[in-house]
Amino acid sequence: MSQAVRAKIAGTGAYLADIELPGALACVLVRSPHAHARIRSIDTAAAKQQPGVVAVFTGAELTSFYTPMPHGVGEGDSGGKTNPIVTWPVEPEEVRHVGQAVAVVVGESRLAARDALDLIQVDYEPLPPIVDPEQALEPPAHQPASFLLRSHRPGDIGWIVSRHGALYAEEYGWDISFEALAAEIADGLLPVFFSPDRMAVFTPSLEAGFRAAGGGKSLASFDIAPTVPIVLGPDAAACRAMVKPRLALYVGGMGARGKNFYNDLVSRYGYEAAAKSIQDLYLSGKKEEAAAAVPDALVDEVALCGPKERIRERLPRWKDSGITTLICGAVQADALELMAELVL
């Protein structure tokens, strides 16, 4: 055990909060208790008179000192208009989530700033929160007062095709392709429940993303790194049984009926009937039956299960699939040792 670790365990270690620099000031934030509310007024007079307080700023006072924060939405809706979402570090007008900052207290010490915090009076006008993403699409929810926004509408093939310059959306009818977005803006993809036999399912999306990125981007410089469940044991069926509950959870229980990415993925693999059955059972509370409904063939596509010889026999499918990294999803030390033996 290192000396630094020993010091932390013994309570004698130094943390960031223990460091006091000459002239350093402390800052604390006043945060909203409401999920959605309009700020009527903020009274900071008493806080400014508190000993040890250097300054108090409201969000409205700070807007002249900085610009709104960048964010990942508002790139363009299906009509080609820019979404007018404005996000400030300290909100000047309308809070859109619990804990959003509305004022700042700067003090000679953190204790002084926190004491002044309780003296600030904020008058809120509570507004109904929008917690349904479909509701957030409807006017006036998608105006600046909203806090849930999607920059396209379900089934808007024209927007997707214009964004990615591909026809895969028309062919598959996907609402959005996360694979294409990863290919466009990221260095790699971490696919879940990846099947080495189904690379063709991902290829059109990836190629569309590469075209959107430009600059000659391609699979040659793109990392595909699936996490592969690995269960080592003498009985392949028993090993598959260790994987099936997780598949049932994701295919059956992750998301609402008709809006489940994992269910859609398995259906794209050709297991539409099984995916529907698993979801029906899982959402009915029959989790064990849902796990039992997971096809053996699906488990064998996305996992490596069974004795050493079987895993050795099936591993080349992964090596030849086009992936660049195989992340071992194993909890058995023997399974990790086997993979190291077979791969390294």
Summary of the structure (lengths in Angstrom):
residues: 344
radius of gyration: 26.7
end to end distance: 30.4
largest distance: 76.5
contacts: 969
relative contact order: 0.10
helix: 42%
strand: 15%
